[in-house]
C-alpha cells in the first residue's frame, strides 16, 4: 500500500472540497486550524465507501456489534489492551460523548476538573450543562508541557475530563504521569472521561498507553472515548465509541442517558471505521512519516524564522501549540496572523481565557502549503 498521490493536493483542489476547514475564511486566507488532514483516505476506506454506493446500501443497516468488535481488535493489536465489546457504545462523535458523560455522572453545580489549555468543546460540556469548571493549568517546563495535579480541595469535585494525547499541547503522557492521574482520580473518587482520539498519532520515542489499561481499579472509573476520525481523516462520517471500564459504569450511564437520545453512528461511519482500524495501518504508517517530516521542518523553521514564537515539539497529534507572547502583539496571536499574514489558525483564547498569546497550527497539510503558511507568518512578524 502506498500514499502516492494522497499527500500532494494543491490549494485549488482543497478549496474545491466542501469542507469547513477550507471555507471558514475568505479565499485569500490559508487555513491551518480545525483538526483534520489535507490528505486523502486509506484505500480500504475508499473501497468500503465504493461498496456501499455500488450496492446501494441505504436502508436500515445490519451492523450489530461490528463497531464494538473492531474497537476491541484495534485496542489489543495497537496497545495490548484487552477489552470486552459488551462494554462499548457506538456514538456519533466525541463531543456528544463528553456532554452525555458529564450529564450521566454529575449534577448541576458539581465541579469537573479539566487541564488547560483544552479542546474548547470540553469546556462547553462542563459549563453548558450547569457544572463548574475547575481549571487545572498545565506547566511549560522549558521542554514540554507537564501536568500539575496540586488542586485545591472541592467537596463537589466529581469528574475529570482528561485529554490523552493532549490537545493542543501534543503531549503523549508516559506511564508515570498516567499512574499519577489514576492515583489522583482514585484518591478523590472521580469518574474520568479519557479522550484518546489522537492515540494513533504518536511519534517515535513515545507510546500511547490507554488510561484504563493501567489497572482494574482505574478502569472501573474510566470512560474511554475515541474514534478513527483523526488518524484516518474521516470526521464527516460521524462515528465514535465510548468504552466503559466496568459493566456497572455502563449500566449507570444507560440509566441516566436514554439510548434513543444518543442515536447511533451511520453505516458510512461504521464501515469506514472498521476498514481503517482493520486494514488501514500501512497507509497510516506512511502518513505518519509525512507528519513527522512536517513537524520537524516546522520546529526548525520556527526557531530560525519566527523569533518570539516558541513551541514544544509535539510528541503526538498534528497540532502545534505556538507561544507568541514574546511578540507583544496588540491583539491576540490568532487575530494578528489572520489580519497580517492571511493565515487562519485556532485562536488561543478559545482554549482558555488566559491563552490569547497562543495559537494552534494544524500541520497536516502538503509540505508546499505548510511552507507558504509559515512563510506568510514569518513575513508578518518581520514587518512589525
N, C-alpha and C positions, 0 to 999 in steps of 0.2 A: 504494500500500500504506500502511496506517495502523496504528498501535498502539492505536487506540481500544479501550478495554476490556482491554488487555493489561497495563497497569501500575497498575491501580486495585483490585487484590484486597483484600478485608478480612481481618482476622485469622481469623475463623471459617472462611472459605474455605481459607485457607492451612493451618490446623490440620487440616482435613478431608483434605488431601493426605497420603498415606502416604510422607512424606519424612523423612529423618534430621534435617534442619535443624529441623523443627517438632515432633519427638518425642524429641529427646535430653534436654530439660529438662522439669521439671514444668510443668503447664498455666499457672501464673501467671507464667512467665518468658517474656520476649520474646527470641527468638533472633536474633543478629546475628553468627553465627560462620562455619560452613562456606561455602565459596566457590561457591554457586550463587545464582541470582537469584529473587526472589519475583515473577516476571513469567510471562507465557505463553511461547509459542514462535512463530517466524515462520510465517505461513500456508503457505509451501511445505513446511515440515517437517510441519505438521499434515496437509496433503494427502498427503504421502508415507506417513505412518503410516495414514491412512484407506485409501489404495490397497492397502497390504499386507493390511489387515483384510478389505476388500471382496473381494479376490482370493484370500483365504485362502492367502497365500504363506508357508506354514510348513514347506515342505520344504527340502531342501538347496539353498542359494541359488546362482544363477549370476550372480556379480558380479566375475568375474576382471578385475583391472586397473582397475575402476571407481573405487575409492577413490584409488589412486595417481594416476590421470589427473586426478581432481578436485583433489587436492592441488597438482599442478603448475599447473593452470589458476589456482587461487586464489593461489598464491605469485607468479606472473607478473602477474596482474591487480592485486593489492593492493600488492605490494612490489617489482615489477620484477625479481624473482629467477627466472631460468630454471632449471628442474630437470628431470631425466630421470625419468619414472615408474619406470624399471627400478631406480632407487636407493632406492625406497620399500618399506617393510614395514608392513603393517597389523597392529595390535595392540589388545588390549582397553583398556588405559589407560596413562597415563604413569608411574605408579608401577612397573608391570610393566616398562616400557621402561627406567627408570632402574636397577632391580635387574639386569636382564639385561645392560645395557651394562657395568655395573660388573663383573659376573662374566665377561664376554667379554674385557675389555681390561685386567684387572688380576688379581693373585693375592692370596690371603690374606696379610696383613702389609704390603701396599703402602699407600702414602699417597694420599689423594684430597682435593683442595682444594675447599672449599665456603665461599662467602660467608655470613656470619651477620649478622643473623638469617636463618633459612632455613625454607622449607616443610618441616615435620617429616619426611615420608617420605624426603626426600633424605638426611637424617642416618641414617635406618634403613637405606637402601640401602647405605650405607658400613659401618656398624657391624654390622648383622645378617649381613653376608656375610664378616665377619672382616677387613675392611680398616680402615685407621686414618684417622680424620677429621682433616684438617689445617684448623683453623678460620682463616678469613680475614675478620675483623670489618670491616664497613662503618663509615664515619665520618659522623656528622652534622655538616655544616659550618655549621649555622645556617640553611641554606636548603633543603638536600636531603641525602639520604644518598649518599655517594660511595664509590667503590672505592679500596682501598689495597692495591696488589699488591706491597708490600715484604714478601716472605715469606721466612722463614728457609729455607736450603737443606735439602733432604731427598733423599738419593740414591735413595729408593724412591718418590718422588712420580711417579705415573703418569697421573693424570687430574684433570680439573676438572669439577665439576657447576656449570653456570652458568645461573642463572635470569634470563630476559631477555624481557619486562619482569619486574622483580624482585618477588617475593612474600616478605615482606609490605610492603616499603617503598614500593612503587608507582613505582619508578624506571623510566624509559624511557631507556636509555643512548644517548648521542649517538655520532656516528661516531668522534670522537677517543677516547672511552672504549673503544669496541669494538676499535679498532685497537690500543690498549694491551693489551687482553685477548688479541688474536690474537698480538701480538708476544711476550707472556709465554708463551703456550702453545707457540709455536714455539721459543722460547729454551730452554724446559725439556722439550721433546719430549713434550708432553702430548696425550692424547686429550681432547676436550671434549664433554660432553653438554650441549647448549644447549636448555633447556626454554623454548619460546616459545609456550606455551599462551595467554598473555594478549596476543598480538601484535595482535589486532583491537581491543583495548580501550585505545586510546591517545588522549589528549585533544588538542584543537587546540593548536598550538605545539610539538608533539612528533611524532616519526616513529619507527616501528619499522623497524629495519634488521636483517634476518637475519644472524647472525654469519657463516654460511657463504657469504654473498653478497659478503663483502669481497674475497676473492681465492681463486684455486685452491689456494694453499698452506694457508690456514686451513680451507678446505672439506675438504681431504684428511684432516684430523684431527678433523672435527666431525660429530657425530651430532645432528641437529636433531629434537627430539621435540615434537609439537604435536597439537592436537585442536580440534574445533569445540565442545567441551562447555562452555567458559566463555562464549564470545561468543554462542552460540546456545542456551544453557540446557538442555543435553541430557545431563548427566553419567550418568544412569541407563542410557543407551543403549550405553555401553561401546564406544567407538570412538576410536582414536588412530592416529597414524602416526609412524614413525621414518624420517627421511631420512638416508642415508649420503652424505657429501660426495664419496666416491670409490668406485668398484667394489671396490677392494681392501679398503676398510674394511668393506663389507657382506660380502664373502667371509670375512673373518676372523671377523666376528660369527656368521655362519651355521655356521662350523666349530665354534665353541665352544657355541652355543646351538641345539639342535635345534628346528626349526620346530614340531614336534608338541608340544613343551613349552610354547611360547608360545600355541598356539591361534590364533584369528583373530577379528576383530570379528563380531558378529551382524549379520544382514541389516537389522534395525531401525536399528542404529547407522550402518551404511554408507549406507542410503538417506536417513536424516535428515541426515548429514554432507554428502552430495552436494547435497541440496536447500538446505541452509543456505549452503554455500560458493558454489554456482552462482546461487541465486535469492533468498537471504535478506538481501542487503546493504541494501536500502531499509528493511526492518524494523530491522536493527541500527543504522542511522543514527539512527532515531528513539529507539531505546533508549539510544544514546549521549548524546543530548540530555538525556534524563531523568537518566542517571547523572551527567552534568556538573552539572546543576541540583542534584542531591542532594549531590554533592561540594562544590560552592561554598557551599551552605547549611550543610553540616556544618562547613566551615572557619570560617565567620563565627560560627556559634553556639558552637562550642567555645571560640573566642577570647573571646567575650563572656560565656558562661555557665558555663564549666568552668575557672576559674583553677587553675593547677597541672597542667593537661593540655595537652600540645602535640603537634602532628603536622605533618609536612611534606606539603603538599598533593600528593597523588599525581599523577604525570604519566601514569599508566596504571593499569589494574585498577580494581575497585570495592571496594578494601580500604584501610582507614585504619589506619596503624600508630601507636597512641596511646602517647605517652611520659607516664606517670603518676608518675614518680619523685619529682617535686616535692611530691606529696601526702603523702609519708612514711607510706604505708599500713602497717598492722601485718601485713597478709597480701599475697599477690600481687594485682596490679591486677585480673586476671580474677576471682579469688575475691571481692574486695571488691565489684565490680559485680554479681556473681551473688548474693551474700548480701544486699547493702544496696539494690540497685536492681532486682533481679529481671530483669537483662539478661544474656543468655548470649553472651559474647564468646569468642574464642580466647585462651587463656591465653598470655601472652608467653613463659613459661619453656619451652613446647613448641617454640619456635623457636630455642632455645639457652639453656643454663643461666643465662646472665648477664642474661636479659631478663624476670625476674619483675615488674619495674616497668613493663612494657609490656603492651598487649593489642591484638588485631586486631579491628577492627569492619568488618563487611560492610554497605555502604550501598546495595546493590542491592535495595531494597525500596520499596514505595509510600511517598510522602512523608509521609502521616499516621502510618504506622508508624515511620518514621525519627524523626519529631518526638517520638513517645511514648518511643522508646528513649532519645534524648538527654535528653529531659525527666526521665526517671527517673534517669539518671546524674547530671544536674545537681542534682536534689533530694538524692541520696545524698551528694554532695560537700558541699553546703551544710549538711547535718545533722551532719556530722562534728564 
